[in-house]
């Protein structure tokens, strides 16, 4: 298994009111997290 270091964020998936994935907001969130210093994003993870 890889030795993960730094901040790795379990990212939520934003949805539009229609139920479709909001890809525009998804991209904005990624840019925000990277700008804030997040080192890695975990997609499709369970958070509880």
N, C-alpha and C positions, 0 to 999 in steps of 0.2 A: 504494500500500500504506500502511496505517496506521503511524504512528510509535509503536511500542510503547515504553513507559517503565515503570520499576519492576520488580517481581518478577513474572514470568509463569511459572507452574508447569505442566508437562506432567503432568496428573493421571492416576494409574492407576485402573482400574475394579475395585472389589472384588466378588468373587463368593462366593456361598454354596456349600456342599459339593455342592448339587444342580446347580450350573452356572448358576443364575439370578443376575442382578445383585442385590447386596445394597444396596438403596436406602437402608436405615437407616444403614448404615456409610458409604455415599456421602455422605449429608447430614452426618454427623458429621465426616468428613474435610474437607468444604468449610468448615464452621464453624471447624474447627481451623486451616486454612490462612489464612482471612480474619483470624482473631484473631491469628495470628502475623505479619500484615503483608503477606501476598501480595496483589498488586494485580489479577492476572488468572489465570484458569484456562484451560488449553488442553486441550480434550477431543478424543479420537479421534486424537491425534497419535502418530506413530511415535517411539519413544525408542531406536532402535538396532536 
